[in-house]
């Protein structure tokens, strides 16, 4: 019998077979590949947010269990435009980098749309 993947502290995790771990990893990568890629040419603002960000951060930027909120009252609202630009470019943690996928103008339009979400003034469908 294999040892648990993690058994320290108070938390206990079940044993995951290597086959299951690979399947889960592939599923996650497939979601990221389809939701965070594709042709973004010509997309700006809300359309670009919906195509590249909403799948993880929610349509209104409300976030989810493992993804930070970006809307009004969120920690992201305290970041400067330059800090947000860095996050989009680098892709910290589980977030993919968009440095090679988005133009400077597209990143600027995303920041402008985020500021509208944070002010509570963005049109949400």
Helices and strands as residue ranges (DSSP letters): H 18-35, H 45-52, H 54-57, G 75-78, H 81-90, H 104-119
